[in-house]
Amino acid sequence: MKKCILFISLFAFCIGLQAQKLVKAEELINGNSSYGAGRVEINQDVRVDSLLSRHIMTNEKIEGINGYRIQIYRGSGRNAREEANDTKAEFISEFPGIHSYLRFDPPNYFKVRIGDYRTRHDAYPDFIRVKQKFPNAYIVNDVISYPDPEK
């Protein structure tokens, strides 16, 4: 009897749980339209909605957009943090208008990357200027900060 009650209560508890909210494509297209213009009905496999929800959840975790930066330092070892901070300070004094980022990538690499560029072509003019002062600089793919809409 106790096992039966335990099983029923566990079953009722599990029904109330939901791992993730499923976003349907129809809800995205129709939205909350106040115009009342019409509705679109989409007949599709449920797995498509599952993939769409996964895609949305994955993209919510990313804090930026794909783009490019210029990497001016990469080092490992005992003094890598100090060297990275020195490189960043030197860069800031030479190029105060360009943002710089100090980053640690496991297992033991410190990197100094600069700028937020949407395309490699956008990064190239700054790359030419920076390359004169930091000859080991090169352009890398990175997740960049969202661009300022005012610019």
N, C-alpha and C positions, 0 to 999 in steps of 0.2 A: 504494500500500500504506500509506504514512504517513497519507494522507488518510482511508483506511478505518479505521485504528486510532484516529486522532484523533476521527473521527465517532462511533465506537462508545464511546470513553471519555467523550466529551461527552454522548452520549445516556444512558449509565449514570449520570453525575453528575446530569443533569437529573431523572432518575426519582427520585433520593433527595431532591430539594428539595421543600418543601411551603410554600406562601405563608402559609397560616393554618390553624388547626385548625378543622375544621367541627364545629359543635355540632349534634347532632340533637335534635329536639324530644322524641323518645322517651327519650333519655338524661336530659333535664331532668325529665321527668315521673316516670320510674321511679327515677332516682337510684341510690344505693347503699343500698337498703332492707335493713335487717337483720331485718325482721319476716317477710319472705317471704310477704306477703299476696297478691301476685299481680303480674302484669305487664300493661302496656298496650301493644298493638301499634298503631302509627300508620302508615298507608299514605298517603304524600303526595308531592308533587313535590319533587325535590331542591332546586329553587330556593327553596322555603320555608326549608329548613335554611340555605341560603346567606344569605338575608335575616336570619334569626335570629342567625347568627354575626356579621354586620355590625352589627346592633343592639347586641349584647353588647359588641363591641369599641369601638364609639363611646361607649357609656355608661361603659366602664371608664376612659376618658380624662378624664371630667368629675370634678372634685374637689369635689363638693357636690351640692346638689339645687336645683331651681328654687324661687325664693321672691322676697322683696322686701327692699329696703333703702331708707333715706332718704338722698337725696343732698343734701349741704349746701354743696358747693362744686364748681364746674367752671370751669377757666380755662386759658388758653393764653398764651403769650408768654414774655418773658424772666424775669419774676418769678413765674411760675405755681407753680413748685415751692416757693418760699419761702412764697407766700401759702397754698398747700395745707397745708404743714406748720404754719403759724401758725393756720390754721382748725382743723386737727386738734387742736393743743395747746389752743386755746381751748375746743373741744368737750369734750376730756377733763377739763379743769378744771371745766367746768359740769355735765357728766353723766358721772361716773366709772363708773357701772354699765352703760353701753352700749358695746359694742365699736365701734371705728372702723377704717376701712380706707382707706389712701391708695393710689390706683391711677393708673397711666399708661395712657392709650389712644392709640395712634398715630392721627394723625400728631403731634399736640402738645397733648393735653388731659390735665390733671391733675384728678383727681376725688377728693373725700372723701365716702365713703359710710359710713353707720352702721347697726348692728343686723343681725340675722338673723331675718327674719319669714317664716313659712310662707305667710301670706295678707296681703292688703292690710288686712283688718280687724284683724289682729294688730298691724300697724304704726301704725295710726291714733292710738292714745293717745299714743305717743311722738312721733309727727309733730306733734300739737297742741302738746305741750310744747316741742319743738325749734323749731317755727315761730316762737315768741315771741322766741327769741334769734337764730335764723337765718332771716330772712324769705324768703329765696330757696329754702328747702328744698322738696323734693317727693319723692314715693314713686316708686321705679323698680323694674322687674323686674331680677333679678340671680340669679346662682348663689350660694347661701348655704352657709355651713358646716353640716355635719350637726348637728342639734339634740342636746343632751345628753339621753340617755335617763333620767337621774336626775330631771329636772325634770318 
